[in-house]
Each structure stands twice: as C-alpha cells, then as structure tokens.
Amino acid sequence: MNVTHLECSNCGAVHDHDRIQTVCSSCGSTLLVRYDLEQVRELLSRSDVWKREGTLWRYSEVLPVEKKNIITLGEGYTPIFQLKKLENVSLWLKEESLNPTGTFKARGMAVAVSRARELGITDLVVPSAGNAGAALSFYCARGGMRAHVFMPEDTPAVIMRECHAAGADVHCVAGTIAEAGVKAREEGMKHSWFNMATLQEPYRLEGKKTMGYEIAEQFHWELPDVILYPTGGGTGLIGIWKAFEELEDLGWISGNRPRMVSVQSTGCAPVVKAFREGKKTAEPWENPRTIAAGLNVPHPFADTLILRVIEKSRGSAVSVTDEEILTAIRELARHEGVYACPEGAATYAAYQNLAASGFIDRDETALVINTGSGLMYPY
C-alpha cells in the first residue's frame, strides 16, 4: 500500500493507519487517508489505467487495502453517457445502479469492509436509511463477517429483505436515521461492534472517491464544468472532491475542477439552509420527510466538509420537492431509459432548475449522478 497516515479533516492531527481508527482522537472529526502520491506517480501513469479490470480496484495504488485482502463483487467503473431529452445542452449521467446491490453504496462498503477484515475486525454495525445497510450485509457475507444493521421503520421493505437475505442482524428503529444512529452506536459499544456510520471511520470515503477517478478517466481527463450530487450524509460529494485533489497532485488533471452542487429535498435540506445563510455548519432539520430515503438525513455528521467542498468549488446547494423528484423519475424512464432512484432523480430536477436560473449555462458540460436503481423504492 502507498498509505502514509490518516489525517484529521479539521485539526490536521496525524493518526496511525495501521491501527483501528474511527474519528480524530483530538477533536472528533472525520479522518482522511493520505498517500505517498510521489511514489504512486512513479508506479502508475494514467495511460496504464485503461488496461486494467473494470472495477474500482483499477485504482488500487490509491486505495488502502492490500490486493490479497480485497473483498469484491465487481463494484465500480459504472458507465457515463449523454442524456438526450434536453436539446442543445451537454448533460451527462453516471449510472451507479449497476453496482452490486444496485447502488453506489457498494463502493464504500467494498473498501471499508475489506480494510476492516484486514485489521482483524469481525463484526460491523451501521445505521442506514437502506442502501448502506444492504451493501454492508452482502460484503460481510462475502467476507465471512457479521453485519448488524439499524434502520428507520419506514425503510423500503425490499431493502430490508436484502439485508435479511444476506444473513444480517437487522433492527428497525422508530424515527429517522438520526435515531438509528444513536441505537447503532449504543449497541455497538455494548457488543464491541465496529461502527461503519457515514464518515465516522476513514475508509468508506475511499471507496466513494473512486467515482471521481472514473469521472476524470471517462471524460478523458477533462472534467465537466458542473457535477450535481444527491446529498444525505455527503460521502460521495466529499469523496469525489478528494479524488480531484489527488488527481491534480498526481498531475493527471489540470487545476480546472467542477462546481460541485449539493442536491437535497425540500423536506430535509440542512445543507441547503446552511449554504444560503452563509454558515460553516448545518443545524439539525426539524420534522424531516421525503420520498428520497437517502436524503432524509437531518444532520449530516460531516456537514462542515460538505459545505467546505461547495465553497472551494464555487458551487451551490439546492433543494427540490418530492413532486419534482417524481416528475424527474418519469422523465428519465420515458425519455432516457433510466429508472432512477429518487435521490438520483433529484439531481436531474435540480439541473433543470439551475439551467433555468442561469447558474448553469447551456454551453457548459454538466454531470448528474444516479446513485441507485428505482427498483429499490415503492412509489
């Protein structure tokens, strides 16, 4: 591996990557994996990558798992293609529903579960609005480990069935992902289960960042002008930006990075509210409710990191209604052949609003991310 250390995203404190770590021991913030990118540059050039397997492990030099310890179901390297319905614009979609378990959550769990087993961990717990729990369940099954999943009671039934099918220990919790998180943390401490909650350990982010590497490669190392990302916990948004930082340090891309747009639901939009008010942190959203379960996160743990990425990229944060999401689902299905999850459809609705407002010019290249399959949701 080319990992040098773990670094606190807030205070910069250095942590040993060879030990089991959660969050910064000094300030409690998210830890980021750091690599010897000078060494990576000597080992790998971007022209070498295209010859490799079509999974996220094609970027193994910038991932924190030794090859012999990888647990994989073939995740990553999902397609990007241009959408056609909106004429005379350059709008592209990255189709994450083709990942194992049907969502982008497979990326984070593939890397994090692999690293957990490498560190000798046997039991993993996660609070989940659905898809992260399913991904954890299947990767634990693949790796001979035990998954414990705590879900809000209104989690789609099909996702609960996924977890049960993979042999996970599933618990339904009254309330939102916030209440599920409290219960998962309590039970995890009681039974010594390692907590895989969003951005409260270092390695799910590393799996999610591979979307950024793929975007760069699939756009022939010329990044789009704007990327719209559905934001619940925010791991994908932060991960993609981390990838761009690493790619620039490797010399694989220029300094022209996309404006990053965080997309939420009007029924749960803590990041949007904080962005509009010019704040560095988000306040908990009261009475969250939306059909997009993955966006129903009233207080993301890494709110400061999400808002930092938006600011650095000169991006934005916007919300769309559930009605707009449902319309976008139908439009993508009927005109593009894409059966998007509500979270992914939200980015398509947001694009249309931002194009109409002038934030996105018609001659700019924009990318929306469909993070999962519509088959997971009963709407």
C-alpha positions in Angstrom: 0.0 0.0 0.0 1.0 3.6 -0.5 -0.8 4.9 2.6 1.3 7.1 4.8 -1.1 8.1 7.5 -4.6 9.3 8.5 -5.1 13.0 8.9 -7.9 14.8 10.7 -10.0 16.9 8.3 -10.4 19.6 10.9 -7.4 20.0 13.1 -4.8 18.1 11.0 -3.8 15.7 13.7 -1.9 12.7 12.3 -3.1 9.1 13.2 -1.5 5.7 12.6 -3.2 3.9 9.7 -2.0 0.5 10.9 -4.3 0.7 13.9 -8.1 0.5 14.1 -9.3 4.1 13.9 -12.7 5.8 14.0 -12.6 9.7 14.2 -10.0 12.1 15.3 -8.9 11.4 18.9 -8.3 15.2 19.4 -11.4 16.8 18.0 -13.8 14.0 16.9 -13.8 14.9 13.2 -13.5 12.7 10.1 -10.2 11.1 9.3 -8.8 11.2 5.8 -6.5 8.7 4.3 -3.3 10.2 2.9 -1.0 8.6 0.3 2.6 8.9 -0.9 1.5 10.4 -4.2 5.1 10.9 -5.4 5.5 7.1 -5.1 2.2 6.5 -6.8 3.3 8.7 -9.7 6.4 6.5 -10.2 4.4 3.3 -10.0 1.5 4.3 -12.3 0.6 6.6 -15.1 -2.9 7.5 -16.3 -2.2 5.7 -19.6 -1.7 2.4 -17.6 -5.2 2.5 -16.1 -7.3 1.8 -19.1 -5.7 -1.7 -19.5 -6.9 -2.8 -16.1 -10.0 -4.6 -14.8 -13.3 -2.8 -15.0 -13.8 -2.3 -11.2 -12.9 0.4 -8.8 -9.8 -1.6 -7.9 -8.2 -0.5 -11.1 -7.0 2.4 -8.9 -5.5 0.1 -6.3 -2.4 2.3 -5.8 -4.6 5.0 -4.2 -6.8 2.6 -2.1 -6.0 1.5 1.4 -6.2 -2.3 1.0 -3.5 -4.8 0.0 -4.6 -6.8 -3.0 -4.6 -10.1 -1.2 -7.2 -8.8 1.2 -9.7 -7.3 -1.2 -13.3 -8.4 -0.9 -15.1 -7.7 -4.2 -18.3 -8.3 -6.0 -17.2 -6.4 -9.2 -18.1 -2.9 -8.0 -17.3 0.3 -9.7 -16.4 1.5 -13.2 -20.0 2.3 -14.0 -20.9 4.0 -17.3 -21.3 7.7 -18.1 -23.5 8.6 -21.1 -25.1 11.7 -22.5 -28.8 12.4 -21.9 -30.8 13.4 -25.0 -34.2 14.8 -24.0 -33.0 18.3 -23.1 -31.9 19.6 -26.5 -28.8 21.7 -27.2 -27.2 21.0 -23.8 -24.3 18.8 -22.7 -25.9 16.9 -19.9 -24.4 13.5 -18.8 -25.4 10.9 -16.3 -23.3 8.4 -14.3 -25.3 5.3 -13.7 -24.4 3.9 -10.3 -27.4 1.5 -10.2 -25.2 -1.1 -12.0 -23.1 -1.6 -8.9 -23.6 -4.8 -6.8 -26.7 -4.4 -4.5 -28.0 -1.8 -7.0 -26.5 1.4 -5.5 -23.3 3.4 -5.1 -23.1 2.2 -1.5 -21.3 -0.9 -2.8 -18.2 1.3 -3.5 -17.7 2.5 0.1 -18.5 -0.9 1.7 -16.3 -2.9 -0.6 -13.3 -0.8 0.5 -14.3 -0.3 4.2 -15.2 -4.0 4.8 -12.0 -5.2 3.1 -10.0 -2.9 5.3 -11.9 -3.9 8.4 -11.2 -7.6 7.8 -7.5 -6.7 7.1 -7.4 -5.1 10.5 -8.9 -8.2 12.2 -12.5 -6.8 12.7 -15.3 -9.5 12.6 -18.5 -7.6 13.5 -19.6 -4.4 11.8 -22.6 -2.2 12.6 -24.2 0.6 10.6 -27.2 2.9 10.9 -28.8 3.1 7.4 -31.8 4.5 5.6 -31.5 1.4 3.5 -28.9 1.0 0.8 -25.7 1.2 3.0 -27.2 -1.5 5.2 -27.8 -3.7 2.2 -24.3 -3.2 0.9 -22.7 -3.9 4.3 -24.8 -7.1 4.6 -23.6 -8.5 1.3 -19.9 -7.6 1.6 -19.9 -9.0 5.1 -21.4 -12.2 3.7 -18.8 -12.3 1.0 -16.0 -11.7 3.5 -17.2 -14.1 6.2 -18.0 -11.4 8.7 -21.1 -10.3 10.6 -23.3 -7.3 9.8 -25.6 -5.5 12.2 -27.9 -3.0 10.6 -30.2 -0.4 12.3 -32.8 1.1 10.1 -35.7 3.5 10.4 -39.0 1.7 10.4 -40.1 3.4 7.1 -37.1 2.0 5.2 -38.3 0.4 1.9 -39.2 -3.2 2.5 -37.2 -4.5 -0.4 -34.0 -3.2 1.2 -34.9 -4.8 4.5 -35.3 -8.1 2.6 -31.9 -7.7 1.0 -30.3 -7.4 4.4 -32.2 -10.4 5.8 -31.3 -12.5 2.7 -27.6 -11.8 3.2 -27.9 -13.0 6.8 -27.5 -9.6 8.6 -28.8 -8.9 12.1 -31.5 -6.3 11.3 -33.1 -3.9 13.8 -35.9 -1.4 13.0 -35.9 1.8 14.9 -38.6 4.4 15.4 -37.7 7.7 13.9 -35.1 8.8 11.3 -31.5 7.9 10.5 -30.5 10.0 13.5 -32.3 7.8 15.9 -31.0 4.7 14.1 -27.5 6.1 14.5 -27.9 6.6 18.3 -29.1 3.0 18.7 -26.4 1.6 16.4 -23.7 3.4 18.4 -25.2 2.2 21.8 -25.4 -1.4 20.7 -22.1 -1.3 19.0 -20.3 -0.1 22.2 -22.1 -2.7 24.2 -21.1 -5.6 22.0 -17.8 -4.3 20.6 -19.0 -4.0 17.1 -17.1 -1.6 14.8 -19.2 1.3 13.8 -19.3 2.0 10.0 -21.5 5.1 10.2 -21.1 7.7 7.4 -17.7 9.5 7.7 -17.2 8.2 11.3 -14.5 5.8 10.0 -11.9 6.6 7.3 -12.5 4.0 4.6 -16.0 4.2 3.1 -14.9 7.6 1.7 -12.0 5.9 -0.1 -14.4 3.7 -2.0 -16.7 6.6 -2.9 -13.9 8.7 -4.1 -13.3 6.3 -7.0 -16.3 7.9 -8.7 -14.1 10.9 -9.1 -11.3 8.9 -10.6 -13.8 7.3 -13.0 -15.3 10.7 -14.0 -11.9 12.0 -14.8 -10.9 8.9 -16.8 -14.3 8.6 -18.6 -14.2 12.3 -19.6 -10.6 11.7 -21.0 -9.1 13.7 -18.1 -11.0 16.9 -18.9 -13.5 17.3 -16.1 -17.1 18.6 -16.6 -18.0 22.1 -15.6 -20.6 21.1 -13.0 -21.4 18.0 -11.0 -24.7 17.6 -9.3 -24.7 15.1 -6.4 -27.6 14.0 -4.1 -26.5 14.7 -0.6 -27.6 12.9 2.5 -24.5 12.0 4.5 -22.3 13.6 1.9 -19.7 10.9 1.5 -19.9 10.8 -2.3 -19.6 14.6 -2.7 -16.6 14.8 -0.4 -15.1 11.7 -1.9 -15.3 12.9 -5.5 -13.6 16.2 -4.5 -10.9 14.3 -2.6 -10.2 12.3 -5.8 -9.8 15.5 -7.8 -7.3 16.8 -5.3 -5.3 13.6 -5.5 -5.5 13.6 -9.3 -4.2 17.1 -9.5 -1.3 16.2 -7.2 -0.6 13.2 -9.5 -0.5 15.5 -12.5 -3.3 13.6 -14.2 -5.7 16.6 -14.4 -5.3 20.4 -14.6 -6.5 22.8 -11.9 -9.9 23.3 -13.6 -12.3 21.5 -11.2 -16.1 21.3 -11.5 -18.5 23.4 -9.5 -20.0 20.9 -7.0 -23.7 21.2 -6.4 -25.3 19.5 -3.3 -28.9 18.5 -4.1 -31.3 17.8 -1.2 -35.1 17.5 -0.8 -37.2 20.5 0.4 -38.4 18.1 3.1 -34.9 17.7 4.5 -32.4 20.3 3.5 -30.0 21.2 6.3 -27.0 21.7 3.9 -29.1 24.0 1.6 -30.2 26.1 4.6 -26.7 26.5 5.9 -25.3 27.4 2.5 -28.0 30.0 1.9 -27.3 31.5 5.3 -23.5 31.6 4.8 -22.8 29.2 7.7 -19.9 26.8 8.1 -22.1 24.2 9.9 -25.6 22.9 9.4 -28.3 22.9 12.1 -30.5 19.8 12.5 -33.5 19.8 10.3 -36.8 19.6 12.1 -39.5 17.1 11.1 -37.6 15.7 8.1 -39.8 13.9 5.5 -39.1 13.0 1.9 -39.7 10.0 -0.5 -35.9 10.0 -1.1 -34.8 7.9 1.9 -31.1 8.6 1.2 -31.7 12.3 1.5 -33.6 12.1 4.8 -30.6 12.9 6.9 -31.5 15.7 9.3 -28.0 16.5 10.5 -25.1 15.0 8.4 -22.0 14.2 10.6 -19.6 15.8 8.1 -21.7 19.0 7.4 -18.6 21.2 7.6 -16.8 19.1 5.0 -19.7 19.2 2.6 -20.0 23.0 2.9 -16.2 23.3 2.5 -16.3 21.5 -0.8 -19.2 23.6 -2.1 -17.3 26.8 -1.1 -13.9 25.6 -2.6 -15.6 24.6 -5.9 -17.6 27.8 -6.2 -20.6 25.5 -6.2 -24.1 25.6 -4.7 -26.7 23.8 -2.6 -30.2 23.4 -3.9 -33.4 21.5 -2.9 -36.2 20.1 -5.0 -39.7 19.0 -4.0 -40.9 15.4 -3.9 -43.2 16.3 -6.8 -40.3 17.4 -8.8 -38.4 14.2 -8.0 -41.4 12.0 -9.1 -41.6 14.0 -12.4 -37.9 13.6 -12.9 -38.2 9.8 -12.3 -40.9 9.5 -15.0 -38.9 11.8 -17.5 -35.7 9.8 -17.1 -37.5 6.5 -17.5 -39.6 7.5 -20.5 -37.1 9.6 -22.4 -33.8 8.3 -21.4 -34.4 4.6 -20.4 -33.0 5.2 -16.9 -35.0 4.0 -13.9 -33.5 6.3 -11.3 -33.8 6.2 -7.6 -35.4 9.3 -6.0 -32.0 10.6 -4.9 -30.6 10.4 -8.4 -33.7 11.8 -10.0 -33.4 14.8 -7.7 -30.2 15.8 -9.4 -31.9 15.8 -12.8 -34.7 18.0 -11.4 -32.1 20.3 -9.9 -30.2 20.6 -13.2 -33.3 21.8 -14.9 -33.9 24.4 -12.2 -30.3 25.6 -12.2 -30.2 25.8 -16.0 -33.4 27.9 -16.0 -32.0 30.2 -13.3 -28.7 30.7 -15.3 -26.4 29.1 -12.7 -25.6 26.5 -15.4 -25.1 27.8 -19.0 -26.4 25.8 -21.9 -22.9 25.5 -23.3 -21.4 24.1 -20.1 -20.9 20.3 -19.6 -22.9 19.1 -16.5 -22.9 15.6 -14.9 -25.7 14.2 -12.7 -25.2 11.1 -10.6 -27.9 8.5 -10.4 -26.9 6.8 -7.2 -29.2 3.7 -7.3 -31.9 1.8 -9.0 -35.6 2.8 -8.9 -36.4 -0.8 -8.3 -35.5 -0.4 -4.6 -38.3 2.1 -4.0 -42.1 1.6 -3.8 -43.5 4.8 -5.3 
